[in-house]
Amino acid sequence: MDIKCLFDAGPKTTLKIIAGDVPSGTWELKGSRLVQSPVAPNVVGESIVVAGNIRRLDVKDLVNKDDFEPFVGAGIGALLGFRLFGVLGAAAGAMAGHMLTKDGPAVSVTCELADGRKFIAVMPPELHQRLVSLK
């Protein structure tokens, strides 16, 4: 495991499908497949092969997050940590709150698959570039 992933809140392989002909929710790019995150234990989600299966992939909008969001997350984490575990909990809560809310910009994308299904998804720009390369 790369230590940089700890500070980047994990690798940028997760996208969120918000509308369309495929089930909405959180999906992850694993190799050349989009795999739906399980909704419940022991439930297998849908899987879509994207390599050579994307007919169109258009960027709709760039979604920028507020610059103060990580600081608000750190403050809330520190407050909860302090109330539950004292001073050490406040430090750990502030760090966790900051890491969970520091994601950068995201892009809103419309995608049309070769079988005719379409969906709208929000993802990091790095993941969009990976999907373009699999197109």
TIRO-2110 file (N, C-alpha, C; in Angstrom, 1 decimal):
// TIRO-2110
0.8, -1.2, 0.0, N, 1, A
0.0, 0.0, 0.0, CA, 1, A
0.9, 1.2, 0.0, C, 1, A
0.6, 2.2, -0.8, N, 2, A
1.3, 3.4, -1.0, CA, 2, A
0.9, 4.4, 0.2, C, 2, A
1.9, 4.9, 0.9, N, 3, A
1.6, 5.8, 2.0, CA, 3, A
0.9, 7.1, 1.5, C, 3, A
1.1, 7.5, 0.2, N, 4, A
0.4, 8.7, -0.3, CA, 4, A
-1.1, 8.5, -0.3, C, 4, A
-1.6, 7.3, -0.5, N, 5, A
-3.0, 7.0, -0.5, CA, 5, A
-3.6, 7.4, 0.8, C, 5, A
-2.9, 7.3, 2.0, N, 6, A
-3.4, 7.7, 3.3, CA, 6, A
-3.7, 9.1, 3.3, C, 6, A
-2.9, 10.0, 2.7, N, 7, A
-3.0, 11.4, 2.8, CA, 7, A
-3.9, 11.9, 1.6, C, 7, A
-4.2, 11.1, 0.6, N, 8, A
-5.0, 11.6, -0.5, CA, 8, A
-6.4, 11.0, -0.4, C, 8, A
-6.7, 10.4, 0.8, N, 9, A
-8.0, 9.8, 1.0, CA, 9, A
-8.3, 8.7, 0.1, C, 9, A
-7.3, 7.9, -0.3, N, 10, A
-7.4, 6.7, -1.1, CA, 10, A
-7.2, 7.0, -2.6, C, 10, A
-7.1, 6.0, -3.4, N, 11, A
-6.9, 6.2, -4.8, CA, 11, A
-8.2, 6.7, -5.4, C, 11, A
-8.0, 7.5, -6.5, N, 12, A
-9.2, 8.1, -7.2, CA, 12, A
-9.8, 7.1, -8.1, C, 12, A
-10.5, 6.1, -7.6, N, 13, A
-11.2, 5.1, -8.5, CA, 13, A
-12.7, 5.1, -8.3, C, 13, A
-13.2, 5.9, -7.4, N, 14, A
-14.6, 5.8, -7.1, CA, 14, A
-15.4, 6.9, -7.8, C, 14, A
-16.5, 6.6, -8.3, N, 15, A
-17.4, 7.5, -8.9, CA, 15, A
-18.8, 7.3, -8.4, C, 15, A
-19.7, 8.3, -8.6, N, 16, A
-21.1, 8.2, -8.1, CA, 16, A
-22.0, 8.4, -9.3, C, 16, A
-22.8, 7.4, -9.6, N, 17, A
-23.8, 7.5, -10.6, CA, 17, A
-25.0, 8.1, -10.0, C, 17, A
-25.5, 9.2, -10.6, N, 18, A
-26.6, 9.9, -10.0, CA, 18, A
-27.9, 9.8, -10.7, C, 18, A
-27.8, 9.3, -12.0, N, 19, A
-29.1, 9.2, -12.8, CA, 19, A
-28.7, 8.3, -14.0, C, 19, A
-29.7, 7.7, -14.6, N, 20, A
-29.5, 7.0, -15.8, CA, 20, A
-30.1, 5.6, -15.9, C, 20, A
-29.6, 4.8, -16.9, N, 21, A
-30.2, 3.5, -17.1, CA, 21, A
-29.5, 2.4, -16.3, C, 21, A
-28.4, 2.7, -15.6, N, 22, A
-27.8, 1.8, -14.7, CA, 22, A
-28.1, 2.2, -13.3, C, 22, A
-28.0, 1.2, -12.3, N, 23, A
-28.3, 1.6, -11.0, CA, 23, A
-27.5, 2.7, -10.4, C, 23, A
-28.1, 3.7, -9.7, N, 24, A
-27.4, 4.8, -9.2, CA, 24, A
-26.7, 4.3, -7.9, C, 24, A
-25.7, 5.1, -7.5, N, 25, A
-25.0, 4.8, -6.3, CA, 25, A
-23.5, 4.9, -6.5, C, 25, A
-22.7, 4.3, -5.6, N, 26, A
-21.3, 4.4, -5.7, CA, 26, A
-20.7, 3.2, -6.5, C, 26, A
-19.8, 3.5, -7.4, N, 27, A
-19.2, 2.5, -8.3, CA, 27, A
-17.7, 2.7, -8.2, C, 27, A
-16.9, 1.6, -8.5, N, 28, A
-15.5, 1.7, -8.5, CA, 28, A
-14.9, 1.1, -9.7, C, 28, A
-13.9, 1.8, -10.3, N, 29, A
-13.2, 1.3, -11.5, CA, 29, A
-12.1, 0.3, -11.0, C, 29, A
-12.3, -0.9, -11.4, N, 30, A
-11.3, -2.0, -11.1, CA, 30, A
-10.8, -2.5, -12.4, C, 30, A
-9.6, -2.1, -12.8, N, 31, A
-9.1, -2.5, -14.1, CA, 31, A
-9.8, -1.8, -15.2, C, 31, A
-10.5, -2.6, -16.0, N, 32, A
-11.3, -2.1, -17.1, CA, 32, A
-12.8, -2.3, -16.9, C, 32, A
-13.2, -2.5, -15.6, N, 33, A
-14.6, -2.8, -15.3, CA, 33, A
-15.1, -1.8, -14.2, C, 33, A
-16.3, -1.3, -14.4, N, 34, A
-17.0, -0.6, -13.3, CA, 34, A
-17.8, -1.5, -12.5, C, 34, A
-17.5, -1.5, -11.2, N, 35, A
-18.2, -2.5, -10.3, CA, 35, A
-19.0, -1.7, -9.3, C, 35, A
-20.2, -2.1, -9.1, N, 36, A
-21.1, -1.4, -8.2, CA, 36, A
-20.8, -1.8, -6.8, C, 36, A
-20.7, -0.8, -5.9, N, 37, A
-20.4, -1.1, -4.5, CA, 37, A
-21.6, -1.9, -3.9, C, 37, A
-21.3, -2.9, -3.1, N, 38, A
-22.5, -3.6, -2.5, CA, 38, A
-23.3, -2.8, -1.6, C, 38, A
-24.6, -2.9, -1.7, N, 39, A
-25.5, -2.1, -0.9, CA, 39, A
-25.7, -2.8, 0.4, C, 39, A
-25.6, -4.1, 0.5, N, 40, A
-25.8, -4.9, 1.7, CA, 40, A
-24.8, -6.0, 1.7, C, 40, A
-24.5, -6.6, 2.9, N, 41, A
-23.5, -7.7, 2.9, CA, 41, A
-24.1, -8.9, 2.1, C, 41, A
-23.2, -9.6, 1.5, N, 42, A
-23.5, -10.8, 0.7, CA, 42, A
-24.4, -10.5, -0.5, C, 42, A
-24.4, -9.3, -1.0, N, 43, A
-25.1, -8.9, -2.2, CA, 43, A
-24.1, -8.5, -3.3, C, 43, A
-24.2, -9.1, -4.4, N, 44, A
-23.2, -8.8, -5.5, CA, 44, A
-23.9, -7.7, -6.4, C, 44, A
-23.1, -6.6, -6.6, N, 45, A
-23.6, -5.5, -7.4, CA, 45, A
-23.4, -5.8, -8.9, C, 45, A
-23.8, -4.9, -9.7, N, 46, A
-23.7, -5.1, -11.1, CA, 46, A
-22.2, -4.7, -11.5, C, 46, A
-21.8, -5.2, -12.7, N, 47, A
-20.5, -4.9, -13.2, CA, 47, A
-20.6, -4.6, -14.7, C, 47, A
-19.9, -3.6, -15.1, N, 48, A
-19.9, -3.1, -16.5, CA, 48, A
-18.5, -3.1, -17.1, C, 48, A
-18.2, -3.8, -18.2, N, 49, A
-16.9, -3.7, -18.9, CA, 49, A
-16.9, -2.4, -19.6, C, 49, A
-16.0, -1.5, -19.4, N, 50, A
-15.9, -0.2, -20.0, CA, 50, A
-14.9, -0.1, -21.1, C, 50, A
-13.9, -1.0, -21.1, N, 51, A
-12.9, -1.0, -22.2, CA, 51, A
-13.5, -1.3, -23.5, C, 51, A
-13.5, -0.3, -24.4, N, 52, A
-14.1, -0.5, -25.7, CA, 52, A
-15.7, -0.5, -25.8, C, 52, A
-16.3, -0.2, -24.6, N, 53, A
-17.7, -0.2, -24.5, CA, 53, A
-18.3, 1.2, -24.4, C, 53, A
-17.5, 2.2, -24.3, N, 54, A
-18.0, 3.6, -24.2, CA, 54, A
-18.2, 4.2, -25.5, C, 54, A
-19.4, 4.6, -25.9, N, 55, A
-19.7, 5.3, -27.2, CA, 55, A
-19.4, 6.8, -27.1, C, 55, A
-19.9, 7.4, -26.0, N, 56, A
-19.7, 8.8, -25.8, CA, 56, A
-19.4, 9.1, -24.3, C, 56, A
-18.5, 10.0, -24.1, N, 57, A
-18.2, 10.4, -22.7, CA, 57, A
-18.0, 11.9, -22.7, C, 57, A
-19.0, 12.7, -22.3, N, 58, A
-18.9, 14.2, -22.3, CA, 58, A
-18.9, 14.8, -21.0, C, 58, A
-18.0, 15.7, -20.8, N, 59, A
-18.0, 16.5, -19.5, CA, 59, A
-19.1, 17.5, -19.5, C, 59, A
-20.0, 17.5, -18.5, N, 60, A
-21.1, 18.5, -18.4, CA, 60, A
-20.6, 19.7, -17.6, C, 60, A
-20.0, 19.5, -16.5, N, 61, A
-19.7, 20.6, -15.6, CA, 61, A
-18.5, 20.2, -14.7, C, 61, A
-17.8, 21.2, -14.2, N, 62, A
-16.7, 21.1, -13.2, CA, 62, A
-17.3, 21.5, -11.9, C, 62, A
-17.3, 20.6, -10.9, N, 63, A
-17.9, 20.9, -9.6, CA, 63, A
-16.7, 21.2, -8.6, C, 63, A
-16.6, 22.5, -8.2, N, 64, A
-15.6, 22.9, -7.3, CA, 64, A
-16.1, 22.9, -5.9, C, 64, A
-15.3, 22.4, -5.0, N, 65, A
-15.7, 22.5, -3.6, CA, 65, A
-15.3, 23.8, -2.9, C, 65, A
-16.0, 24.1, -1.9, N, 66, A
-15.6, 25.3, -1.1, CA, 66, A
-14.2, 25.2, -0.5, C, 66, A
-13.4, 26.2, -0.5, N, 67, A
-12.1, 26.1, 0.1, CA, 67, A
-12.1, 25.9, 1.6, C, 67, A
-13.2, 26.3, 2.3, N, 68, A
-13.2, 26.3, 3.7, CA, 68, A
-13.8, 24.9, 4.2, C, 68, A
-14.3, 24.1, 3.3, N, 69, A
-14.9, 22.8, 3.7, CA, 69, A
-13.9, 21.9, 4.5, C, 69, A
-12.6, 21.8, 4.2, N, 70, A
-11.8, 20.9, 5.0, CA, 70, A
-11.6, 21.5, 6.4, C, 70, A
-11.6, 22.8, 6.6, N, 71, A
-11.5, 23.4, 7.9, CA, 71, A
-12.7, 23.2, 8.8, C, 71, A
-13.9, 23.2, 8.1, N, 72, A
-15.1, 23.0, 8.8, CA, 72, A
-15.2, 21.5, 9.3, C, 72, A
-14.7, 20.6, 8.4, N, 73, A
-14.7, 19.2, 8.7, CA, 73, A
-13.7, 18.9, 9.8, C, 73, A
-12.6, 19.6, 9.8, N, 74, A
-11.6, 19.4, 10.9, CA, 74, A
-12.2, 19.9, 12.2, C, 74, A
-12.9, 21.1, 12.2, N, 75, A
-13.5, 21.6, 13.4, CA, 75, A
-14.6, 20.7, 14.0, C, 75, A
-15.4, 20.1, 13.1, N, 76, A
-16.4, 19.2, 13.6, CA, 76, A
-15.8, 17.9, 14.2, C, 76, A
-14.8, 17.4, 13.5, N, 77, A
-14.1, 16.2, 13.9, CA, 77, A
-13.4, 16.5, 15.3, C, 77, A
-12.8, 17.7, 15.5, N, 78, A
-12.1, 18.0, 16.7, CA, 78, A
-13.2, 18.1, 17.9, C, 78, A
-14.3, 18.7, 17.6, N, 79, A
-15.3, 18.8, 18.6, CA, 79, A
-15.9, 17.5, 19.1, C, 79, A
-16.2, 16.6, 18.1, N, 80, A
-16.7, 15.3, 18.4, CA, 80, A
-15.6, 14.5, 19.1, C, 80, A
-14.4, 14.5, 18.7, N, 81, A
-13.3, 13.8, 19.3, CA, 81, A
-13.0, 14.3, 20.7, C, 81, A
-13.1, 15.6, 21.0, N, 82, A
-12.9, 16.1, 22.3, CA, 82, A
-14.0, 15.7, 23.2, C, 82, A
-15.3, 15.7, 22.8, N, 83, A
-16.4, 15.3, 23.6, CA, 83, A
-16.3, 13.8, 24.0, C, 83, A
-15.8, 13.0, 23.1, N, 84, A
-15.8, 11.6, 23.3, CA, 84, A
-14.5, 11.1, 24.0, C, 84, A
-13.3, 11.6, 23.6, N, 85, A
-12.1, 11.1, 24.0, CA, 85, A
-11.1, 12.1, 24.6, C, 85, A
-11.5, 13.3, 24.8, N, 86, A
-10.6, 14.3, 25.4, CA, 86, A
-9.6, 14.9, 24.3, C, 86, A
-8.5, 15.4, 24.8, N, 87, A
-7.6, 16.2, 24.0, CA, 87, A
-7.0, 15.3, 22.9, C, 87, A
-6.6, 14.1, 23.1, N, 88, A
-6.1, 13.2, 22.1, CA, 88, A
-7.2, 12.9, 21.0, C, 88, A
-8.4, 12.8, 21.5, N, 89, A
-9.5, 12.5, 20.5, CA, 89, A
-9.8, 13.7, 19.7, C, 89, A
-9.6, 14.9, 20.2, N, 90, A
-9.7, 16.2, 19.5, CA, 90, A
-8.7, 16.2, 18.3, C, 90, A
-7.5, 15.9, 18.6, N, 91, A
-6.4, 15.9, 17.6, CA, 91, A
-6.7, 14.9, 16.5, C, 91, A
-7.1, 13.7, 16.9, N, 92, A
-7.4, 12.6, 15.9, CA, 92, A
-8.7, 13.0, 15.1, C, 92, A
-9.7, 13.6, 15.8, N, 93, A
-10.9, 14.0, 15.1, CA, 93, A
-10.7, 15.1, 14.1, C, 93, A
-9.8, 16.0, 14.5, N, 94, A
-9.5, 17.1, 13.5, CA, 94, A
-8.8, 16.6, 12.3, C, 94, A
-7.8, 15.7, 12.5, N, 95, A
-7.1, 15.1, 11.3, CA, 95, A
-8.1, 14.3, 10.5, C, 95, A
-8.9, 13.5, 11.1, N, 96, A
-9.9, 12.7, 10.3, CA, 96, A
-10.9, 13.5, 9.6, C, 96, A
-11.4, 14.6, 10.2, N, 97, A
-12.4, 15.5, 9.6, CA, 97, A
-11.8, 16.2, 8.4, C, 97, A
-10.5, 16.6, 8.6, N, 98, A
-9.9, 17.3, 7.4, CA, 98, A
-9.6, 16.3, 6.3, C, 98, A
-9.2, 15.1, 6.5, N, 99, A
-8.9, 14.2, 5.5, CA, 99, A
-10.2, 13.7, 4.7, C, 99, A
-11.3, 13.6, 5.5, N, 100, A
-12.5, 13.2, 4.8, CA, 100, A
-13.2, 14.2, 4.0, C, 100, A
-12.8, 15.5, 4.2, N, 101, A
-13.5, 16.6, 3.4, CA, 101, A
-12.6, 17.3, 2.5, C, 101, A
-11.3, 16.8, 2.3, N, 102, A
-10.4, 17.6, 1.5, CA, 102, A
-10.4, 17.3, 0.0, C, 102, A
-11.3, 16.5, -0.5, N, 103, A
-11.3, 16.1, -1.9, CA, 103, A
-11.3, 17.3, -2.8, C, 103, A
-10.6, 17.2, -3.9, N, 104, A
-10.6, 18.4, -4.8, CA, 104, A
-11.8, 18.5, -5.7, C, 104, A
-11.6, 19.1, -6.8, N, 105, A
-12.7, 19.3, -7.7, CA, 105, A
-13.2, 17.9, -8.3, C, 105, A
-14.4, 17.9, -8.8, N, 106, A
-15.0, 16.8, -9.4, CA, 106, A
-15.6, 17.2, -10.7, C, 106, A
-15.8, 16.3, -11.7, N, 107, A
-16.4, 16.6, -12.9, CA, 107, A
-17.7, 15.8, -13.0, C, 107, A
-18.7, 16.4, -13.6, N, 108, A
-20.0, 15.8, -13.9, CA, 108, A
-19.9, 15.3, -15.4, C, 108, A
-20.2, 14.0, -15.6, N, 109, A
-20.0, 13.4, -16.9, CA, 109, A
-21.3, 12.7, -17.4, C, 109, A
-21.6, 12.8, -18.6, N, 110, A
-22.6, 12.0, -19.2, CA, 110, A
-21.9, 10.9, -20.1, C, 110, A
-22.4, 9.7, -19.9, N, 111, A
-21.7, 8.6, -20.6, CA, 111, A
-22.8, 7.8, -21.3, C, 111, A
-22.5, 7.4, -22.6, N, 112, A
-23.4, 6.5, -23.3, CA, 112, A
-22.5, 5.2, -23.6, C, 112, A
-23.1, 4.1, -23.3, N, 113, A
-22.4, 2.8, -23.5, CA, 113, A
-22.8, 2.3, -24.9, C, 113, A
-22.0, 1.3, -25.4, N, 114, A
-22.3, 0.7, -26.7, CA, 114, A
-23.6, 0.0, -26.8, C, 114, A
-24.2, -0.5, -25.7, N, 115, A
-25.5, -1.2, -25.7, CA, 115, A
-26.6, -0.2, -25.6, C, 115, A
-26.4, 1.1, -25.6, N, 116, A
-27.4, 2.1, -25.6, CA, 116, A
-27.8, 2.7, -24.2, C, 116, A
-27.2, 2.1, -23.1, N, 117, A
-27.5, 2.6, -21.8, CA, 117, A
-26.8, 3.9, -21.6, C, 117, A
-27.4, 4.9, -20.9, N, 118, A
-26.8, 6.2, -20.6, CA, 118, A
-26.8, 6.4, -19.1, C, 118, A
-25.9, 7.2, -18.6, N, 119, A
-25.9, 7.6, -17.2, CA, 119, A
-25.1, 8.9, -17.0, C, 119, A
-25.4, 9.6, -15.9, N, 120, A
-24.7, 10.8, -15.4, CA, 120, A
-24.0, 10.4, -14.2, C, 120, A
-22.7, 10.8, -14.1, N, 121, A
-21.9, 10.4, -13.0, CA, 121, A
-21.0, 11.6, -12.6, C, 121, A
-20.6, 11.6, -11.3, N, 122, A
-19.7, 12.6, -10.7, CA, 122, A
-18.4, 11.9, -10.3, C, 122, A
-17.3, 12.4, -10.7, N, 123, A
-16.0, 11.7, -10.5, CA, 123, A
-14.9, 12.6, -10.4, C, 123, A
-13.7, 12.2, -9.9, N, 124, A
-12.5, 13.1, -9.9, CA, 124, A
-12.0, 13.2, -11.3, C, 124, A
-11.4, 14.3, -11.7, N, 125, A
-10.8, 14.5, -13.0, CA, 125, A
-9.9, 13.4, -13.4, C, 125, A
-9.1, 12.8, -12.5, N, 126, A
-8.2, 11.8, -12.8, CA, 126, A
-8.9, 10.5, -13.3, C, 126, A
-10.0, 10.2, -12.7, N, 127, A
-10.8, 9.0, -13.1, CA, 127, A
-11.4, 9.3, -14.4, C, 127, A
-11.9, 10.5, -14.7, N, 128, A
-12.4, 10.8, -16.0, CA, 128, A
-11.3, 10.6, -17.1, C, 128, A
-10.1, 11.0, -16.9, N, 129, A
-9.0, 10.7, -17.8, CA, 129, A
-8.8, 9.2, -18.0, C, 129, A
-8.9, 8.5, -17.0, N, 130, A
-8.7, 7.0, -17.1, CA, 130, A
-9.8, 6.4, -18.0, C, 130, A
-11.1, 6.9, -17.8, N, 131, A
-12.2, 6.4, -18.6, CA, 131, A
-12.0, 6.8, -20.1, C, 131, A
-11.5, 8.0, -20.3, N, 132, A
-11.2, 8.4, -21.7, CA, 132, A
-10.2, 7.5, -22.3, C, 132, A
-9.2, 7.1, -21.6, N, 133, A
-8.2, 6.2, -22.2, CA, 133, A
-8.7, 4.8, -22.4, C, 133, A
-9.8, 4.4, -21.7, N, 134, A
-10.4, 3.1, -21.9, CA, 134, A
-11.4, 3.1, -23.1, C, 134, A
-11.8, 4.3, -23.5, N, 135, A
-12.8, 4.5, -24.5, CA, 135, A
-12.3, 3.8, -25.8, C, 135, A
END
